[in-house]
Amino acid sequence: KLRGSYGTSGNAAIANYGWRPTVHYGVSYGGQPGGTFDNVGNLNLTWEATKQADIGLDAGFFKDRLTVMFDVYKRTSDKLLFLNPLSPTTGFTSFIDNIGKIENKGFEITLTGTPVKTKDFSWTLNFNLSHNQNKLLKLPGGKDIASSPFLLREGHDFRTYYVREWAGVDPANGDPLWWVDSSHTNKTNDYNTAKRQLIGSASPKYYGGLTSTFNYKGIELQADLAY
């Protein structure tokens, strides 16, 4: 069975009235009652917009003792809800904004088999595997956004580490060492002199699970493994 789908959806994960610039009172300024800004707000704030295309294949073998489900997808999200940095001199460090565009694509596969099946007993195995790649397509002004320990940069995974790179231990005195920069030519035991670099991603390359189910006369025992 071959199937396909295409659709759009929105994400309204915005705090109630988060778009409103507001003030609150009850603060003291120089001994006098006063008010202060409570929320920066954003009058142009709107939902995220996600478009997804999916193609799938379902197959069954040996009277469905073995079944396969395979899906390939591509999802593009625009007007992402991010915290846009502000100068702390404003009294705030950021405000919620529709900035950025990200792409996710990958595949998912599920295998289900019944190795043993009798009148009173059955054993079923279910295995699934997922692989996803994401890439930031657009950021405001094309500028990097630091979100320790990560760095948002166009063309990279949105969970790319931006840290100092470990270079081992000095055998002479046991000091920890870091590479000074990405050239990997010099090491230092001074953490602060090492430059931060883009090093790997926290996003898993593959993930999934394995489920084993035993059923005897209506009594079921199930074991799950997630990876």
Rosetta blueprint (number, residue, H / E / L):
1 K L
2 L E
3 R E
4 G E
5 S E
6 Y E
7 G E
8 T E
9 S E
10 G E
11 N E
12 A L
13 A L
14 I L
15 A L
16 N L
17 Y L
18 G L
19 W L
20 R L
21 P L
22 T E
23 V E
24 H E
25 Y E
26 G E
27 V E
28 S E
29 Y E
30 G L
31 G L
32 Q E
33 P E
34 G E
35 G E
36 T E
37 F E
38 D E
39 N E
40 V L
41 G L
42 N L
43 L L
44 N L
45 L L
46 T L
47 W L
48 E E
49 A E
50 T E
51 K E
52 Q E
53 A E
54 D E
55 I E
56 G E
57 L E
58 D E
59 A E
60 G E
61 F E
62 F L
63 K L
64 D L
65 R L
66 L E
67 T E
68 V E
69 M E
70 F E
71 D E
72 V E
73 Y E
74 K E
75 R E
76 T E
77 S E
78 D E
79 K L
80 L L
81 L E
82 F E
83 L E
84 N E
85 P E
86 L L
87 S L
88 P H
89 T H
90 T H
91 G L
92 F L
93 T L
94 S E
95 F E
96 I E
97 D E
98 N E
99 I L
100 G L
101 K E
102 I E
103 E E
104 N E
105 K E
106 G E
107 F E
108 E E
109 I E
110 T E
111 L E
112 T E
113 G E
114 T E
115 P E
116 V E
117 K E
118 T L
119 K L
120 D L
121 F E
122 S E
123 W E
124 T E
125 L E
126 N E
127 F E
128 N E
129 L E
130 S E
131 H E
132 N E
133 Q E
134 N E
135 K E
136 L E
137 L E
138 K E
139 L L
140 P H
141 G H
142 G H
143 K L
144 D L
145 I E
146 A E
147 S E
148 S L
149 P L
150 F E
151 L E
152 L E
153 R L
154 E L
155 G L
156 H L
157 D L
158 F L
159 R L
160 T E
161 Y E
162 Y E
163 V E
164 R L
165 E L
166 W E
167 A E
168 G E
169 V E
170 D L
171 P L
172 A L
173 N L
174 G L
175 D L
176 P E
177 L E
178 W E
179 W E
180 V L
181 D L
182 S L
183 S L
184 H L
185 T L
186 N L
187 K E
188 T E
189 N L
190 D L
191 Y H
192 N H
193 T H
194 A L
195 K L
196 R L
197 Q E
198 L E
199 I E
200 G E
201 S E
202 A L
203 S L
204 P L
205 K L
206 Y L
207 Y E
208 G E
209 G E
210 L E
211 T E
212 S E
213 T E
214 F E
215 N E
216 Y E
217 K L
218 G L
219 I E
220 E E
221 L E
222 Q E
223 A E
224 D E
225 L E
226 A E
227 Y L
